[in-house]
Amino acid sequence: MKSNSNPTSLGTLPIGKLLIQYSVPAIIAMVATSLYNIIDSIFIGRGVGPLALTALAVNLPLMNLVIAFATLVSVGGATISSIFLGQQNVNRATDVVNNVMTMCIIHSVVFGGITMLFLDDILVLFGATKETLHLAREFMEVVLYATPLSYVFIGMNNLMRSTGYPAKAMISALISVIVNVILAPIFIFKLDMGMRGAALATVTGQFCGFIWVMAHFLSKKSFVHFRRSNKWLSWSIVKKMYGIGLSPFLMNITACFVVVFLNKALLNSSDDEIDGNMAVGAYGILNRVGMFFVMLVFGITQGMQPILGYNFGAMKWERVKRTLKLGICAGFSITLAGWIMIELMPDTISKLFTTDETLIGIARNGFRIFFICFPLVGVQIIITNFFQSIGKPALSIFLSLTRQLIFLLPLLAILPKHYGVTGVWASVGCSDFMAFTLALVTIIVMMKRLSKKYNNQAAG
């Protein structure tokens, strides 16, 4: 069996080669997804108008909630399956695959149904105004109707990568994005479907990716695939998935509330010179650009996850350390490159999304301050996901909460009162620095403890 479709190679091939083999497909998929998000925003900004960008920013926290309930299952399942495969337990890994499928369907029906019932109230809570509510609702209604499809696609695609098929996981993401990018301008410009057209293009792309992923897990040629005789709903497996998936779940939940607080802070900090809706729209641009580079780092973490999980389960500590070091270097390099680009051409970036000079001016100031500590973000993300990948969710949860909640929210309560919209941007930069410092201290302390533990086990 080829090395790129056999997870046992995770314990034998050189770490650098494995990281390239697993991360490059994930990065390509993330680049495609991020570019789609940016291109989609460009289509919406130019095809629907500046307020549509504000509506997208209002939708961000709800989109984070949608992703949160999917990652609660998918990330935990991917980590557990990698650890089981490292222990040579293919049967238990198959149980995980079946359980992820079941829980994705359950989560999507419960979350999508409840959210649809209270959609307008939720959007208003998240910062929608009478000018933007109808635009935000048009987009989210389509997305919520398609949550069962989206959840299964996200959950099974993560499992495809963690069970030894990174290239196929990349292809499924590319299929989704390509269909998306082709249909979005047709629906928005040619058919004049506005926000609803943009959302319909998104879910159609996910449907095509869903078909690809399901074909993989239904095939008996796949190393791990659906088996009717294995467990489809096991509390012991679900409990483990929730335990590990709780970290990215809380990360997305806190990101949801952070965006709500940021939107509210921008609306409340507006004055005669800066319109609140325009400030929220500028944040939408900043968020799309920042997420492009963050998603690249997530591509690295997705490539690291099966390597770390397998080797941690196989008690190969030196390979675990090597994977972490290479991941930190890669994460820092990506966010450093992003910071340099943002510093050199803020207006050029903004003009991709809008021709409105007011919006471009607000975004320019935001780019300079919001991203001031951005190079450090890549390191913090890698460290946070390291603990998640080796089955230590408590530390991962703690570190993810510090950046998005514990440090940022108090700063948002203080700085905007004195510095207005500039204080909102500065709050993000300050919280990034503090979260990085804490993550660095934590990883140094924990690596010493883990090394001692493994050395004792080896000696025994």
Salt bridges, closest charged atoms under 4 A:
ASP95 OD2 - ARG92 NH1 3.54
ASP120 OD1 - ARG137 NE 2.83
GLU141 OE1 - ARG196 NH1 3.27
GLU318 OE2 - LYS321 NZ 3.12
GLU343 OE1 - ARG368 NH1 3.55
ASP347 OD1 - ARG364 NE 2.79
ASP432 OD1 - ARG403 NE 2.87
